[in-house]
Amino acid sequence: MTYICASSEYLGRQQLTMPVRVNAVETMFATLRATTARSFAFTSTATKTFRPFSTTYTLRMPEQLTAQEVNSKTDPSVAKQWDNDVPAEKKFGDFYAIADKLKIGLLGTLREGTGPVHRSMAVAKRTGPDFLFLANAHSQKFNDIEKHPEAVTITFQNSSTQDWVSITGKAVTTSNEDPRIKEIWSRGTSAWFGDLGDGVHTGKPEDPRMKLIEIQSKYISYFKAEVGALGFGKEVIGAIITGGVANTGALREMKEDEIKQARASDSSMSS
């Protein structure tokens, strides 16, 4: 879909190509290849002049649920969006692009007597498939990691696009002397540590409370949205009306062997 806006007039042009199934209740989703054009204008009270812009959306149609999917106990929302047969370069490239836009995620640890515990953490640095965090050594998360280093997760979600990432990995912690701390520290980090005024506990890289947590990924799954807001709404409404299954993007996973290869080629700061 393309919209072009200039000054106080609006010109809308819409092109849709929608091959779909036909039945009595699917008039709005009839099989067609349609091109419609329309234009209209309105008077704006705004005095600001807008530059022309264009937006392109991918429009899909809901896929029908099959008896085989039900009988085989398949989750159709996974099966119909599964897109794992793509080159590793693309799989990891899309993963990196999604993760890099989401600077804050939930870091999960396993706490004895409680179970999984999650907290919001800002990513200090992504290095290939791995993630580096700066944290206060007095935090209870370090006790969790010491006892259960293999039970660590990171999750991200973009509520605007519906992209999400889920990572299971191993946590590695280092001393305050790790040189990577100075490389990834920023002034904003000190806001979460405070400055005692003793020249030691300053919130700077040399502060003994400043420690690094490295999450080495072992399993990664993610969802990459491939429709805009209009396409998402169309998929969901269409699925409700037709009894189909919404298909709004690509669901992929990376396992330990391919993650190791990506680490060797893409990670400059992993230990």
Buried (B, 14 or more C-beta within 10 A) or exposed (E): BEEBBEEBEBBBBEEEEBEBBEEEEBEEBEEEEEEEEEEEEEEEEEEEEEEEEEEEBEBBBBBBBBEEBEEEEBEBBEBBBEBEEEEEEEBBEBBBEBBEEBEEBBBBBBBEEEEEEEEEBBBBBBBBBBBBBBBBBEBEBBEBBEEBBEBBBBBBBBEEBBBBBBBBBBBBBBEBEBEBBEEBBEEEBBEEBEEEEEEEBBBBBBBEBBBBBBBBBBBBBBBBBBBBEEBBEBBEEBBEBBEBBBBBBBBBEBEEEBBBBBBEEBBEBBE
